[in-house]
Amino acid sequence: MTSPRSESEVIISGGGPVGLCLALLLARSGVSVQVFEAEPAISEDLRASTFHPPTLDMLEPLGVSAELVSRGLICPDWQIRLHPSGERAVFDLSVLERDTKHPYRLQCEQWKLSQSLFARLEQEPLAQVHFSSPVTSVEQNESGVTIQVETQQGLVAHRAKYLVGADGARSFVRKAAGMTFEGETYPETTLLVTTLFPFEDHLEGLSNVTYCWKDDGNFSLLKVPGRWRVSIYPREDLSIEEQLSEALIEASLQIVAPNPARYEIIEKRPYRVHQRIVNQYHCGRVALAGDAAHLNSPSGGMGLNGGIHDAFELASALNDILHNGASEKRLDLYDRRRRPVARDQIIAQADRNRARMREKDPARRREMLTELQAITNDLQRLYDYLLKSSMIEGIRQAEAVT
C-alpha cells in the first residue's frame, strides 16, 4: 500500500445521512474527519422519509430540525386501516408532548437531511467530504487504519486513528473487517411508486402515514411534500418484471382509489427487505453505524432513525477516546448500548409490524384491528405503545447501559 496522502483522526466511508451526521458531530467536537462517498453527489432517490420525535430532538442542536420541518410534512397521527371500509385505528402522537419537543412524525425525504448536513459540513474547517471516492481496501493495526480510495488519478491512501463504515447494507468496510451480518431476506418483493394523485381527497380520514389491509393483501400510503409514496405488496403468481408494467401498477392503484383518469407515476422501483445485524458494532479500530450494522423492514420507519441514533452515540464514543482520555473500550460501550436496541427494539418491532400487515385472514385482521383500537382509546396504553414505536423507549434503554 502506498504512503498515505493525508491523515485525520477519523475516516468515514459513506456520505449518506448517517455518515454526514456523524462527521458534523465529530467536527463540531474538535475531531478532524474525512468522509469518502462512492456516489458523485447526494442522491435524491426513493429512500427513507419518516423522522421520529427523538430523532428531531437530537438533530435540533445541529440546526437542522427546523429546516427539515420547513421542508417536510408534520404528521400528528398515523393509522392502520381496513380497505375499502375505512375502519381504522389512529395513533395520536400528541400524547408524547411531555417527552419530546416534536410530538409528531415528520415526513421528509432523507436526502433533504443529507443536503442540510452537507451544507453545514462545508463550513467546518476540520471536515472534508469527498464524492466519487469509493473505499477499495482497509488495513488496520494497533495505531490506526489505512484505506485506499479510488479516484480519477488512481488509488490514493489515507490514514486515520479510526475508521467508520457508514456505507450501507452492502458495506465494503464491514466485509473488509471480516464482520458477520446474520439474518434473513424476506421472500416478498415490494414495489414502491410515487404519484401526484391526491389520495387524501378520496379516502376519508386518511393520515399522512397509513398502513392498509386490502382483500388478500396490503399496501401503505406515505405522503411527502407534493406526492404520495405507495408501497404495493404484489401478487405472488407473477414475476416482478410483469408487475412493474404500467398496466399492473395502474390496476393496483385503482384498487387503492378509483381514478377515472390514468395515474401519473413519477417514480417506481422494486426492493427486497432484510433483517440482519452484525455480531459486534466494532472490530478493533473499525466501527459500523446505520445500515452497515443493522437492517430491518421499513414498516414503522425506524431504519434511518436508528442509524442517526447510532451516529450520536458513536460520535460521543470517538470524542471520548480521542479527546477525553477514554480507552478503546469505550467502543465496547457503543456496542452494548446500540446493538441490543437495534436487535430487540428496531428489528423486532419492524418484523412484528410486517407480520401484522401480511396477515390475510379476515377474522384475524378483525381481532388485530379491534385490539389496536382498544389501545388508541386508552390514553395510558396509547402512551406506552407510542413511547416504544416512536423509539423513545429504545433511546432510554441505551442511555441506561453503563
C-alpha positions in Angstrom: 0.0 0.0 0.0 1.3 3.5 -0.9 2.2 6.0 1.7 -0.9 7.9 2.9 -1.6 11.2 1.2 -3.5 12.6 4.3 -4.1 11.8 7.9 -7.1 12.6 10.1 -8.4 11.4 13.4 -11.5 9.7 11.9 -12.3 8.5 8.4 -15.9 7.8 7.5 -16.8 5.6 4.5 -20.3 6.6 3.3 -21.7 10.0 2.7 -25.4 9.3 3.4 -27.3 10.9 6.2 -25.7 8.7 8.9 -22.1 9.3 7.7 -22.7 13.1 7.3 -24.4 13.4 10.7 -21.5 11.6 12.4 -19.0 13.8 10.6 -20.7 17.0 11.6 -20.9 15.9 15.2 -17.2 15.0 15.3 -16.1 18.2 13.6 -18.1 20.3 16.0 -16.5 18.5 18.9 -13.0 19.2 17.6 -12.3 15.9 15.8 -10.7 16.1 12.3 -12.7 13.9 10.0 -12.8 12.9 6.3 -15.8 11.4 4.5 -15.4 9.3 1.4 -18.6 8.6 -0.7 -18.7 6.5 -3.8 -21.5 8.4 -5.5 -20.8 11.6 -7.3 -23.2 13.7 -5.3 -26.0 13.4 -2.7 -28.6 11.1 -4.3 -32.2 12.2 -4.4 -33.7 8.8 -4.7 -36.6 6.9 -3.1 -35.3 6.0 0.4 -36.4 6.7 3.9 -38.9 9.5 4.6 -40.0 9.2 8.2 -38.4 11.1 11.1 -39.5 10.1 14.6 -39.8 12.6 17.5 -36.5 11.8 19.4 -34.5 12.0 16.1 -35.8 15.5 15.6 -34.9 16.3 19.2 -31.3 15.0 18.7 -30.8 16.9 15.4 -32.1 20.2 16.8 -28.7 21.3 18.3 -27.1 20.8 14.9 -29.5 23.4 13.5 -31.2 21.1 11.0 -34.6 20.1 12.7 -36.3 23.4 11.9 -35.1 23.2 8.3 -36.4 19.7 7.9 -39.8 20.7 9.4 -40.0 23.5 6.9 -39.3 21.2 4.0 -41.4 18.3 5.2 -44.9 17.4 6.4 -45.9 17.2 10.1 -47.9 14.0 10.8 -49.7 14.4 14.1 -51.0 10.9 13.8 -50.7 7.7 11.8 -53.1 4.8 11.3 -53.7 1.2 10.5 -56.7 0.8 8.2 -59.1 -1.8 6.6 -59.6 -1.1 3.0 -62.0 -0.2 1.4 -64.3 0.1 4.5 -62.1 2.8 6.1 -62.3 1.3 9.6 -59.1 2.3 11.4 -57.0 2.7 14.5 -55.5 6.2 14.7 -52.4 6.7 16.8 -52.3 10.3 18.1 -48.7 11.3 18.9 -49.7 14.4 20.9 -49.7 12.1 24.0 -45.9 12.3 23.8 -45.8 16.0 24.3 -44.1 15.8 27.8 -41.4 13.5 26.4 -40.3 15.3 23.3 -40.2 18.8 21.7 -41.5 17.2 18.5 -44.7 15.1 19.3 -45.3 14.0 15.7 -43.8 12.1 12.8 -42.2 14.2 10.1 -42.5 13.1 6.5 -39.4 14.4 4.7 -37.1 12.6 2.2 -33.8 11.6 3.7 -31.8 13.4 1.0 -33.1 16.7 2.4 -31.3 15.8 5.7 -28.2 14.9 3.8 -28.3 18.3 2.0 -28.7 20.1 5.2 -25.8 18.3 6.9 -23.5 18.7 4.0 -24.1 22.4 3.8 -23.0 22.7 7.4 -20.0 20.4 6.9 -18.8 22.7 4.2 -18.4 25.4 6.9 -16.4 23.1 9.2 -12.6 23.5 8.9 -12.0 20.1 10.5 -14.2 18.2 8.0 -13.7 17.2 4.4 -16.3 15.4 2.2 -15.1 13.6 -1.0 -17.6 12.4 -3.6 -16.8 9.9 -6.3 -14.4 8.3 -3.9 -15.2 4.6 -3.1 -13.0 2.9 -0.5 -11.3 -0.1 -2.0 -9.2 -1.5 0.8 -8.8 -1.4 4.5 -5.9 -2.3 6.8 -5.7 -1.7 10.5 -3.0 -2.1 13.2 -2.7 -1.1 16.8 -2.1 2.6 15.9 -4.6 3.3 13.2 -6.4 2.4 10.0 -5.2 2.9 6.4 -7.6 2.9 3.5 -7.2 3.2 -0.3 -9.7 5.3 -2.3 -10.3 5.0 -6.0 -10.0 8.4 -7.7 -9.7 9.7 -11.2 -5.9 9.9 -10.5 -5.8 6.3 -9.4 -5.7 4.8 -5.9 -4.9 7.1 -3.1 -4.1 6.1 0.5 -5.5 7.9 3.6 -4.9 7.1 7.2 -6.7 7.8 10.4 -6.8 6.7 14.0 -10.4 5.2 13.5 -12.5 4.2 10.5 -16.3 4.1 10.5 -18.3 2.2 7.9 -21.5 4.1 7.3 -21.6 2.7 3.8 -24.9 1.0 3.8 -26.3 -2.5 3.5 -23.6 -3.8 1.2 -20.9 -2.2 3.3 -17.4 -2.7 1.9 -15.9 -1.7 5.3 -17.9 -4.4 7.1 -16.8 -7.1 4.7 -13.1 -5.9 4.8 -13.1 -6.0 8.6 -14.5 -9.6 8.5 -17.6 -8.8 10.5 -20.6 -11.2 10.1 -24.0 -9.9 9.0 -26.5 -12.5 10.1 -30.2 -12.6 9.4 -32.6 -13.2 6.6 -34.1 -11.8 3.5 -37.9 -11.8 3.4 -39.4 -13.7 0.4 -41.5 -10.9 -1.0 -40.6 -8.0 -3.2 -42.2 -4.6 -2.6 -43.0 -2.2 -5.4 -42.5 1.5 -4.4 -44.2 4.0 -6.7 -44.8 7.7 -6.3 -47.7 9.7 -7.7 -49.2 13.2 -7.5 -52.7 11.7 -7.1 -54.4 13.3 -4.0 -55.4 10.2 -2.1 -56.5 12.4 0.9 -59.4 13.7 -1.2 -60.7 10.2 -1.9 -60.1 8.2 1.3 -61.9 9.7 4.2 -59.8 10.5 7.3 -56.5 9.4 5.8 -53.4 10.1 7.8 -50.1 11.1 6.1 -48.7 7.7 7.2 -51.2 4.9 6.7 -50.8 1.1 6.6 -53.7 -0.7 4.9 -55.1 -4.2 4.7 -56.9 -5.0 1.5 -58.5 -8.1 0.1 -55.8 -10.8 0.1 -53.0 -8.3 0.6 -51.9 -4.9 1.9 -50.4 -1.6 0.9 -49.1 1.5 2.6 -49.5 5.2 1.8 -46.9 7.7 2.9 -47.2 11.4 2.0 -44.2 13.6 1.4 -44.4 17.2 0.1 -46.2 17.2 -3.2 -46.7 13.5 -3.7 -47.7 10.2 -2.2 -45.4 7.2 -1.9 -47.3 3.9 -2.3 -45.8 0.6 -1.3 -47.5 -2.2 -3.1 -47.1 -5.8 -2.0 -47.6 -7.6 -5.3 -49.2 -10.9 -6.3 -47.0 -13.9 -5.8 -48.0 -15.7 -9.0 -46.4 -13.1 -11.3 -42.8 -12.0 -11.9 -41.6 -8.6 -10.7 -40.9 -7.6 -14.3 -44.6 -8.3 -15.1 -45.8 -6.4 -12.1 -43.7 -3.3 -12.9 -45.7 -3.0 -16.1 -47.8 0.1 -16.4 -51.0 -1.9 -16.7 -50.5 -3.9 -13.4 -49.3 -0.8 -11.4 -52.3 1.0 -12.7 -54.6 -1.8 -11.6 -53.0 -1.9 -8.2 -53.5 1.9 -7.7 -57.1 1.7 -8.9 -57.8 -0.7 -6.1 -56.4 1.9 -3.6 -58.6 4.7 -5.0 -60.6 4.6 -8.2 -59.4 7.2 -10.6 -61.3 8.0 -13.9 -58.1 9.1 -15.4 -54.9 7.1 -15.5 -52.5 7.5 -12.6 -49.4 9.6 -13.3 -46.4 7.7 -12.0 -43.4 9.8 -11.1 -41.1 7.1 -9.9 -41.2 3.3 -9.4 -38.8 0.6 -8.2 -38.8 -2.8 -6.6 -36.9 -3.6 -3.5 -36.3 -6.6 -1.2 -36.5 -6.3 2.6 -33.9 -7.8 5.0 -33.5 -8.2 8.7 -29.8 -8.5 9.6 -27.4 -7.4 12.3 -23.6 -7.7 12.9 -22.3 -9.7 15.8 -20.5 -6.6 17.1 -20.5 -2.9 16.2 -16.8 -2.6 16.0 -13.7 -4.7 15.3 -10.6 -3.1 16.6 -10.4 0.5 15.3 -13.2 -0.1 12.7 -16.7 0.7 13.8 -20.1 0.5 12.0 -23.2 2.6 12.0 -26.6 2.6 10.3 -27.4 0.1 7.6 -23.9 -1.2 7.6 -24.6 -2.6 11.1 -28.3 -3.4 11.0 -31.2 -3.8 8.5 -34.9 -4.0 9.2 -38.2 -4.0 7.5 -39.3 -0.4 6.7 -42.6 -1.0 8.3 -42.6 1.6 11.1 -40.0 3.8 9.6 -37.2 3.0 12.1 -34.1 2.2 9.9 -32.8 5.7 9.2 -33.7 6.9 12.6 -31.8 4.1 14.2 -28.8 5.0 12.1 -28.9 8.6 13.2 -29.1 7.4 16.8 -26.0 5.3 16.2 -24.2 8.3 14.9 -24.8 10.3 18.0 -23.6 7.5 20.3 -20.6 6.7 18.1 -19.6 10.4 17.9 -19.6 10.6 21.7 -17.5 7.4 22.0 -14.9 8.6 19.5 -14.7 12.0 21.1 -14.2 10.4 24.5 -11.4 8.2 23.2 -9.6 10.9 21.1 -10.0 13.9 23.4 -11.3 12.9 26.9 -8.8 10.1 27.8 -11.1 7.2 27.4 -9.7 3.8 26.4 -10.7 1.9 23.3 -13.1 0.0 25.5 -15.5 3.0 25.0 -16.3 1.4 21.7 -17.5 -1.7 23.6 -20.0 0.6 25.4 -21.1 1.9 22.0 -21.8 -1.7 21.0 -23.6 -2.6 24.3 -25.8 0.5 24.0 -26.8 0.4 20.4 -26.7 -3.3 19.2 -29.4 -4.6 21.7 -31.7 -1.7 20.7 -31.3 -2.5 17.1 -31.9 -6.2 17.7 -34.6 -6.1 20.3 -36.4 -2.9 19.5 -35.9 -1.8 15.9 -35.6 -5.2 14.1 -38.1 -6.9 16.4 -40.7 -4.2 16.1 -40.3 -3.9 12.4 -40.7 -7.6 12.0 -43.9 -7.6 14.0 -45.2 -4.7 12.0 -44.5 -6.6 8.8 -46.1 -9.8 10.1 -49.2 -7.9 11.2 -49.7 -6.3 7.8 -49.0 -9.5 5.9 -51.9 -11.2 7.8 -54.6 -12.2 5.2 -57.2 -14.0 7.4 -60.2 -11.6 7.7 -61.1 -12.8 11.2 -57.6 -12.4 12.5 -57.4 -8.9 10.9 -60.6 -8.0 12.7 -59.2 -9.2 16.0 -56.0 -7.2 15.4 -57.9 -4.0 14.5 -60.1 -4.3 17.5 -57.1 -4.6 19.8 -55.4 -1.7 18.1 -58.5 0.4 18.5 -58.6 -0.5 22.2 -55.1 0.7 22.6 -55.8 4.1 20.8 -58.9 4.6 23.1 -56.9 4.1 26.3 -54.5 7.0 27.0 -52.1 5.1 29.1 -51.9 2.2 26.7 -51.6 4.6 23.8 -48.8 6.4 25.6 -46.9 3.2 26.3 -47.3 1.9 22.8 -46.1 5.2 21.2 -43.2 5.5 23.6 -41.9 2.3 22.1 -43.0 2.7 18.4 -41.6 6.2 18.3 -38.2 5.0 19.5 -38.1 7.0 22.7 -38.0 3.8 24.8 -35.1 2.4 22.8 -33.0 5.6 23.4 -33.7 5.5 27.1 -32.8 1.8 27.2 -29.4 2.6 25.6 -28.7 5.5 27.9 -29.2 3.3 30.9 -26.4 1.0 29.9 -23.1 1.8 31.6 
